[in-house]
Amino acid sequence: MRNAVLVASAIMASVIAGTASAQSLENVPPLDLGAAIGEPGEGWRKQSATDEGLTFVCESEACGGRGVLGVGQAKTSPDYVKAVIADPDKMLKSYQYGSEESMKPSGCSFSSYATKRIGEQRVQYTSVGTCPQGGHAAMTTIFDGNRPYMISVQVLTGSEAAAVKLRDQTTDKLNSAL
């Protein structure tokens, strides 16, 4: 009987902790993207900023030719985030489909995708692709098990190397801020 009470108490404690964890996750505020990123680099100027995202543009060769840097965060299903954290390779296919669908209007398409685990509770998907008229796209989406948001970095420039470099620098800043 004593063991049954101890088991019941442990189950109740785990249910309460799980509920508190889910509730506290819902109360996590969005990341202050502007504070996390700062200035992206020479030639880039801020075009717009909201709670959900930032857009920078560049018109010079300093940034790989004419380009756009977009950083956004969107609230997503905690179950989806948990699934990505638990098995990122399995979830890559659904992420890839969503990315390809969202890029169709721009004419850009991604040719490679990779999964990278950043600690126990964070996963990022990276991709590289091409756009019409010689443009290049590089994107990273971060999923953090401690936040109900996915955070995406997307760079479109005339240079693939410049796009990848800026994507990675911006992603590093975001990961540091998390």
C-alpha positions in Angstrom: 0.0 0.0 0.0 2.8 2.4 0.9 4.4 1.7 -2.5 1.1 2.4 -4.3 0.9 5.8 -2.5 4.5 6.7 -3.4 3.9 5.7 -7.1 0.6 7.7 -7.2 2.4 10.7 -5.6 5.2 10.5 -8.2 2.7 10.3 -11.1 0.8 13.2 -9.7 4.0 15.3 -9.3 5.0 14.5 -12.9 1.6 15.5 -14.2 1.7 18.8 -12.2 5.2 19.5 -13.4 4.3 18.7 -17.0 1.3 21.0 -16.8 3.4 23.8 -15.2 6.0 23.3 -17.9 3.5 23.6 -20.7 1.9 26.6 -19.1 5.2 28.4 -18.6 6.2 27.6 -22.2 3.1 29.4 -23.4 4.1 32.5 -21.3 7.6 32.7 -22.8 7.9 36.0 -24.6 9.2 36.3 -28.2 12.9 37.0 -28.5 13.9 40.6 -29.1 15.3 40.1 -32.6 16.7 43.6 -32.9 18.7 43.3 -29.7 19.9 39.8 -30.6 21.0 40.6 -34.1 22.2 44.2 -33.9 23.6 45.4 -37.2 24.1 42.6 -39.7 27.2 44.2 -41.4 28.5 46.7 -43.9 26.0 47.9 -46.4 22.9 46.5 -44.7 20.2 48.9 -43.6 17.0 48.1 -41.7 13.9 48.3 -43.8 11.3 47.2 -41.4 10.9 45.8 -37.9 8.0 44.3 -36.0 7.7 41.9 -33.0 7.5 39.1 -35.5 10.4 40.0 -37.7 13.1 42.3 -39.1 14.0 43.0 -42.7 17.3 44.4 -43.9 18.3 45.3 -47.4 21.6 46.0 -49.2 22.3 47.6 -52.5 26.1 47.2 -52.6 28.7 44.7 -53.4 29.8 44.8 -49.7 27.0 42.3 -49.0 27.3 40.1 -52.1 25.3 42.3 -54.4 21.7 43.4 -54.0 20.2 41.4 -51.1 17.6 40.9 -48.4 18.0 39.5 -44.9 14.8 38.5 -43.2 14.6 37.3 -39.6 11.3 36.2 -38.3 9.7 34.3 -35.4 6.4 32.6 -35.4 4.5 30.8 -32.7 4.2 27.2 -33.5 2.7 24.1 -32.0 4.5 22.9 -28.9 3.9 19.3 -30.2 5.6 20.1 -33.5 8.6 21.6 -31.7 8.8 18.6 -29.4 8.7 16.3 -32.4 11.5 18.2 -34.1 13.7 18.1 -31.0 13.0 14.4 -30.4 13.7 13.3 -34.0 14.9 16.1 -36.3 15.8 13.8 -39.2 12.3 12.3 -39.2 10.7 15.7 -39.1 12.9 17.2 -41.8 10.7 16.0 -44.6 7.6 17.9 -43.4 9.8 21.0 -42.8 11.3 20.7 -46.2 7.8 20.5 -47.8 6.7 23.6 -45.9 9.8 25.5 -46.9 9.4 24.6 -50.6 5.8 25.7 -50.6 6.6 29.0 -48.9 9.3 29.8 -51.4 7.3 29.1 -54.6 6.0 32.7 -54.9 9.6 34.0 -54.9 10.8 31.5 -57.6 13.6 30.4 -55.3 14.1 26.8 -54.5 16.3 25.0 -52.1 18.7 22.3 -53.3 20.1 21.1 -50.0 18.9 20.7 -46.4 20.8 19.7 -43.3 20.0 19.1 -39.7 22.1 20.3 -36.8 21.5 19.6 -33.1 22.5 22.5 -30.9 22.4 21.0 -27.4 19.7 18.8 -25.9 16.8 21.2 -26.6 17.7 23.0 -29.8 17.7 21.9 -33.4 18.3 23.9 -36.6 17.6 23.1 -40.2 19.7 24.8 -42.8 19.2 25.0 -46.5 20.8 26.6 -49.6 19.2 27.2 -52.9 19.0 29.4 -56.0 16.6 32.1 -57.1 15.7 33.5 -60.6 18.3 35.7 -62.4 21.3 34.3 -60.5 20.2 35.0 -57.0 21.1 32.7 -54.1 19.2 31.8 -51.0 20.4 30.5 -47.6 18.0 29.8 -44.7 18.1 28.5 -41.1 15.2 27.7 -38.9 15.8 27.2 -35.2 13.5 25.1 -33.0 14.1 25.4 -29.2 12.4 23.1 -26.8 12.2 25.9 -24.3 10.3 28.3 -26.6 7.0 28.0 -28.5 8.5 29.8 -31.5 10.4 28.8 -34.5 12.9 31.5 -35.6 14.0 31.7 -39.2 16.8 33.5 -40.9 16.6 33.9 -44.7 19.2 35.6 -46.9 18.8 36.3 -50.6 21.8 37.8 -52.4 23.8 37.6 -55.6 26.5 35.5 -53.9 26.0 32.1 -52.4 29.1 32.5 -50.2 27.8 35.9 -48.9 24.3 34.5 -48.3 25.7 31.5 -46.3 28.1 33.6 -44.3 25.4 36.1 -43.3 22.9 33.4 -42.5 25.5 31.6 -40.3 26.6 34.8 -38.5 23.0 35.8 -37.8 22.1 32.3 -36.6 25.1 32.3 -34.3 23.8 35.6 -32.8 20.3 34.2 -32.3 21.6 31.0 -30.7 23.7 33.1 -28.3 20.7 35.1 -27.4 18.6 32.0 -26.7 
